[in-house]
Amino acid sequence: MQKSTQAKWTVAEAEALLPANDSQGRRYAEPLTHGTMRLGYYAPRGHDPQKPHDQDELYFVNCGSGVFVCGDECTHFDVGDALFVPAGKVHRFEAFTDDFAVWVVFCGPPGGE
């Protein structure tokens, strides 16, 4: 996506950018990029097919609840929680509710800080 000059993004605007659910459950939109920072909105359905990323990530839970697996650690999450993942670390969301959605910020150089 092109660099955006928009200073504010609403959930409704991000949801309008989400593609239809594909066969792998991916539903991701990226409304904002600036330098190494990317703002995404992620709302998988059924299961979370993501793989490790090359940048550090910070998730902000907007809707729903479930279990977050990061490496060998499993933790329950709920609306309002923030979750951090270092670059390259295996992670996924499990047992999440049907309305689950997060804002995700990717930042820093490849390989992480």
C-alpha positions in Angstrom: 0.0 0.0 0.0 1.2 3.5 -0.6 2.3 5.8 2.2 -0.8 7.4 3.7 -1.0 10.9 5.0 -4.1 10.2 6.9 -3.5 10.7 10.6 -6.5 8.8 12.0 -7.9 5.4 11.1 -11.1 4.0 12.4 -12.0 0.4 12.9 -14.8 0.8 10.3 -12.3 2.2 7.7 -9.9 -0.7 8.4 -12.6 -3.3 8.2 -13.8 -1.9 4.9 -10.3 -2.6 3.5 -10.3 -6.3 4.6 -10.5 -8.8 1.8 -13.1 -11.6 1.9 -12.0 -14.6 3.9 -9.8 -16.8 1.7 -9.4 -20.6 2.0 -6.6 -20.1 4.5 -8.5 -17.8 6.9 -6.4 -14.7 6.2 -8.1 -11.3 6.5 -5.5 -8.6 6.7 -5.5 -4.9 5.5 -2.6 -2.4 5.8 -4.0 1.1 5.8 -0.8 2.9 6.8 2.9 2.7 6.2 5.6 5.2 7.2 9.3 4.4 7.0 9.8 1.0 8.6 6.4 1.2 10.5 3.3 -0.5 9.1 -0.1 -0.4 10.6 -2.3 -3.4 9.9 -5.7 -4.7 10.9 -6.0 -8.5 11.2 -9.2 -10.4 11.6 -8.7 -14.1 10.8 -11.7 -16.4 10.8 -11.6 -20.1 11.9 -7.8 -20.3 12.4 -4.7 -18.2 12.3 -2.4 -19.2 9.4 0.3 -16.6 9.9 4.0 -17.3 9.9 6.8 -15.5 11.7 7.5 -12.0 10.4 10.9 -10.3 9.9 10.0 -7.2 12.0 9.0 -6.8 15.6 5.2 -6.7 16.1 2.8 -5.1 18.6 -0.8 -6.3 18.6 -3.7 -4.3 20.2 -6.8 -6.5 20.7 -9.8 -4.6 19.3 -12.5 -7.3 19.5 -12.8 -10.8 20.9 -10.8 -13.0 23.1 -8.8 -16.2 22.9 -5.3 -17.7 23.5 -2.1 -16.2 22.2 0.8 -18.6 21.6 4.2 -17.0 21.3 7.0 -19.5 21.2 6.4 -21.9 24.2 4.3 -19.4 26.0 0.4 -19.4 25.9 -1.6 -16.6 27.4 -5.3 -15.7 27.4 -6.1 -12.3 25.8 -9.1 -10.0 25.8 -10.2 -6.6 24.4 -7.7 -3.9 25.3 -4.7 -6.1 25.7 -1.4 -5.4 24.0 0.8 -8.3 22.8 4.4 -8.1 21.7 6.3 -10.5 19.3 10.0 -10.2 18.5 10.9 -10.5 14.9 11.2 -14.1 13.7 9.4 -15.7 16.6 6.7 -18.3 15.9 3.3 -17.1 17.1 -0.4 -17.5 16.5 -3.9 -16.9 17.9 -5.9 -19.9 19.0 -9.4 -20.6 20.3 -10.4 -17.0 19.4 -14.0 -15.8 19.2 -15.8 -15.2 15.9 -15.5 -11.4 16.3 -11.7 -11.4 16.9 -9.7 -8.5 15.4 -6.5 -6.8 16.2 -4.6 -3.7 15.2 -1.0 -4.7 14.5 2.1 -2.5 14.2 5.2 -3.8 12.5 8.3 -1.7 13.2 12.0 -1.6 13.1 14.6 -3.2 10.8 14.4 -6.7 9.4 15.5 -9.1 12.2 14.1 -6.8 14.9 15.6 -4.3 17.3 
